[in-house]
Amino acid sequence: MDTHQSITIKHLLINNQKCIGLQFNTNKVLQALVDSLPNVTWSKSFGMYHIPNNKANLERIFKTFRGVAWINGNYFFTERIITSDNPELNLAQIRNRPERKDYKKCPEQYLLKLELKRYAENTVRNYVSCFEAFINHYFDTDPEDLNEMDVRNYLQKLVQEDKSNSYINLAVNSIKFYYEIVLGMPNRFYSIERPRKQKQLPKVISKEEIIKIMENTNNIKHKCIVGLLYSSGLRRNELLNLKVTDIDSQRMIVNILNGKGNKDRYSVLSPNMLKDLKTYYREYRPVNYLFEGAYGNRYSGSSVVNIVDAAAKKAGIMKKVTPHMLRHSFATHLLENGTDIRHIQLLLGHSSTKTTEIYTHVADRSFMNIKDLLS
């Protein structure tokens, strides 16, 4: 075998079909062997040949090139492969945006790779937005011609514009995704310094204030939305993805599928919340999603934000209240009531108790035994 010849195999998603991409430096021998593969097709978008992804074709690739070229499967066997359990991802809205003069849209291969990876919708929107900001900063330059210094200069510009640390980290991730995941380049941007994460304490409100907010919602649907965010500690997107069948009244749990990081978990279902949900169901009759918008589609995230904000103002709460504050309050109140932090970690879906431990800094019981220095 010629050790200088190699073929890199990659996962591709083309016309919603899983394919095996074949990336190699062209020569007559390799080209002839590639041409001999069944149903082989050239992809202009990805710049490589591909064949349908199935076990028989994967075995055929190794058999065809045995003794001729080394098969590099590092990308193929380490990438997260899509399964039927991964959430649906619809990028039609991003793809169908009207063309704008002097504005470069995200490359199609970037979107295709996001589809393959089945990233969460919020992550996809953020990545596309940040990467488009980057490529439009260098509008007259092909992204493949940019180097690490260009990336550093762009990040320096973000710092000078006083962008938040989280935004800069997101920008780095979106740029790395293109060069390292889409183009399959080496990890050439790992040496770029990232800003330190700002350690901000979670903002919480009292149980009494949450009850006031629920009492000041406009209808039973809005009341259930606020109630579930708090009593089950849900993230906004987790709430919006809930199906009617995810409410298990026999076991008194909420089944959360494909939460952050595509992880499944259970959370508690409050008996009082179940009563409200039964009333809501009889009145609204949702079919698929627990909370449906127009035409039975998933309820919008902005609507949830507006519901919480409007009810808080109506309740006379002066501070700005967000859906995530209800989740923070859920964790803090459980801790104050003596719930074990490991149990809270599982309910929140945190990978480590270190993430959950931040609530010890805001829980009232943390200060109960501290002696008053002025007494």
N, C-alpha and C positions, 0 to 999 in steps of 0.2 A: 504493500500500500504506500502511495506517495503521501508522506506525512504533511506535505505542504498544501495538499488539497483538502478542503473541508466544505461541508454544507451545513448551514445552520437552519434548524427547523423551528418554526414559530406557530403559535396559534393565531389564526385570522378568522374574522367573522365577515363574510361577504354575502350580501343579499340574504341576511339572516341565517346563513348556513355556516356551520363550523368547518374550517378548512385547515390544512397543514401547509404553511408557507415554506418555500425553499429558497434560501438566500445563499448565493455563492458567487465567486469570481469566475466569469465565463471562460471556458475553454472548450475545445471541440469534444473531448471525451465526456466531460460532465454534461454538456449540453445534449449530447446524443442520448445519454442515459436518462436525463430528465424528460426528454421528448418521448422516451419509451414508456413512461408511466401512464396509467389509464386516466383519462379525463383531466389531463394536466392543462392548466389555463394560465395565461399571463395576466397579472393585475397591474395596471398602470398606476393606480393609487398607491399601492404598497411597493411597487418596483420589484416584484418577485413573482415566480411561478407558484402555483398552489394546486393541491388536489383535495378531494373530499376527506374530511377527518373521520376515519374509522380505523378499527384495529387492524383490518386486513391491509389497508394502505400504509399504516405506520410500519407494519412488519415488512411490507414490500419495499419501502424506502431503505431500510437497513440491509435487506437482502440484495437490492440492486447495486448499492454502492460499496458492499463489503469487498475489501481488498483494493478499492480504488480511491476512496476518500473517507475521511473521518467525519462521522455525524456528530455535530455539536447540538446536544439536546438540552443545554443549560437553561435556555429560555423556555423551551417547550414543557419541560418537566417541573419547573419551579413556578411557572405562572399559574394563577388561580383560574381553573377551568370553569366555564359556566355550567350550571346544572339546572334541573327543573325547579330546584328550591330557591334559586337566586331571584330577586325581585325583577319585575318587568321594568324596562327602561325605554322611554319613548323620547327620542331626540328630534322629533318632527318640528317642534316649535323652534328649536335652535337652528335646524337646517333651513327652515322656510322663512327665516327673517329676510326682509327686503334688502337688496344690495345697497350699499352706501358708497358714495363717491369718496375716494381717498381713505378707504377703511378696509383692512384685510380681515376676513372672517377666519375662524378657526379651521385648520386644514381638515379635510374629510377623514384622513387616516387617524387623526387625533380622536375624532368622534367615534370612529369604528372601534378603536381600542378601548374607549370608555364603555362602549356597548359590550364588548367582550368581557371586560372586567366587572361589569354590572355594578359600577360605583353608585352610591346613593345619589338621589336627584339633587340634593343641596350641594354635594361635593362636585357633581358634574357642572352645575351652573357656576359655581365659584371657580373651578379650574378653567372653564371656557372663558369667563370674564377676565381672569387674571392673565391667562396666556394671550388673549387678544390684545390686552393693554401692552403686553411686552412686545409682541410682533409689530404692533402699530407704532411703538416708540422707535423701532428700526424699520420704518415702512419701506424704505428703498433697498433693504438688504434681505436676501433670502435667509430664513431662520437657520438653515443648515450651514451658512457661511459665518455665523456668529460664533465667538469663542468665549472662554470663561471670563476674560476681562470685560467683554461686552455685557455679560450678565452682572458682573460686579458693579459696573458703572450704572446699570439700570437700577440695581438694588440701592445704590448710593443715592440715586435720584429720589427713590421712595422714602428713604430716611430723611432727606432734605425737605420733602413735602410733608413730613411729620405723619406718615402713615403708621398705623398701629403695628405692634410686633406680630400680632396674629395675621394681619394682612400680608406683611412681608414674608412670613413663613409660608403662607398659602401661595404667594407668588413664586417662591423657590420651588415648592412642590409641583406646581403646575408646569414650570419650565423643565424641571428634572423629568417629569412624566413624558414630555415630548422627546427629549434627547435620549433618555435611557430606556423608556418603555416602548414608545412608538417607533423610534429609529433604531433601537437596540444598540446604542453606543455604550461604551464603558461608563462607569460611574464617575464621570469627569467633573461633576459639580459638587462632590462631597466635601471638597476643601473650602467651599464658600461658607464663611462664618454666618451662623444664624443668630438672630436676636434672641436674647433670653426671654423665656415666657414670663409675662407679668403675673405675679402671684396676687390675684385679687380675691378677697373673701366673697363667698356667695351672698347675694342679697336675698333676704327672707322677710316674710311678713307673718303676723301672728295668726293663730287659728281663728280668733274672733274676726279679724279683718277678712279672712277667706270666706267665712260664713256670710259676712256682709256683702261681699262681692257676689256670691251665689244668689243671695236674696235680691240683688239688684240687676240680675240678668233679665233680658226681655222675654224669654220663653223657656220652656222645659228643655228644648234642644241646647240652648246656650248654657243653661244650668248644668246639664250633663257634661258638656264640654269642659267647663271650669272644674266641675267636681271630679272628673276622671283624671285630669291633669294633676290635681292635687292628691286625691285619695289613693291613686295607683302610682304616682311618681313618674308619669309618662313624659317623654320628650314630645314636642309638637308633632314631628313627623311620624312618631310611633302612634300617636292618637289618630292622625289622619289615615294611616294604613290599616287601622283596625277593621276587621270584617265583623259582621253580625255574629258569626259563629265563634269569634274569639272571646266572647263573654261566656264563661262557664259558670252558670248559676248553681250547679250541683257541687262543684269543688270550691266555689267562691274565689275564683282566680280570673285574671285577665291574661290571655295568651298573646304574647308580643312576638311576632315573627319578623325576622330580618330587621332587628333594631340596629343601632349604630354598630358598624363593623360587621353587618350581616349576621349578628348573633341573635338567637332565640332565647327567650326567658319567660318566666311567669312573674306576675305581680299580684298583689292582694286586691280583692274586690270588696268594697265596703257594703254591708247590708243596706245602709241608707241609700247608697249609690244605686244599688240594684233596684230598689223601689222606684227611684226616679227614672232609671233606664226602662223599666217596664211601662211606666206612664208614657215616656217618650216614644217607645216602640209602637204602642197602640195608636198614638196620634200621628206619627210620621211614616210608619211602615217602611223603613229602609230595606233595600233588597240585597245589596252586595256589601258596600262599605257601611260601617256603623253610622257614620256621619256623611251624608251625601249632599252634593251641591246640585246644580242644574243638570237635568237629564241623567241623574243617577251616577254622575262622575264623583270622584273624590273631592271632598270639601277642601277649600283653599287655605293655605297657611296664613295668608294675610287676613282672612276673615276671623281666624282664631285669635290673632293678635288684636284685632279691633274689638272683638267680643270681650276679652279680658280687660283691655284698656278702658272701654266705655263703661263696663260694670263697676270697675274700681273708682272711676271718677264719679259715677252716680252714687256710689256708696260713701263718698266724701273722703276717700283716701288720697292724700296729697301727693304721695310718692308715685313714681312711674312704675306700674305693675306689668310684668310680661309673663307669657306662658311658662318660661323657664324658671321664673321666681317661684311658681307654684310647686315645681319639682324640687327646687332647693328647700322650700318650706316643708315639704313632705319628709325629706331626709332629716332635716333639723329637728322637727317635732317628734319623729320616731326616736331619735337619739336622746332627746330630752325626756322621753317616756321610758327610757331604759332599755330600748331594743339593742341587741348586740350589733356591733358595727359590721361584722361579717354577714349578718342577715340583711342589713341595709345595703351592703355592697351587692348582694345577689339581686335584691329587688330593683336596684338602680341599673344593674347590668354593667357595673364597673369591672374592669379586668383585674384591678388590684385594690386592696384596702387602702393603699396610700392615697388614691384619688378620693376615696370616701372620707378619709380622716380630716379633710379640710372642714367638714361640718362640725368637728369638735371645737373649732375656733369661734363658732357663732352660737352654739347651743347654750342656753341659759344655765344648764347644770354645770357647765365649765366654770362658772363664776360663783356658784352658790356657797361654796365652802371657803371663799376668800374673805378674810376678816377685814372689816371696815377700818381703814387706817386712821380715820378721823374720830372714831368712837372712843 
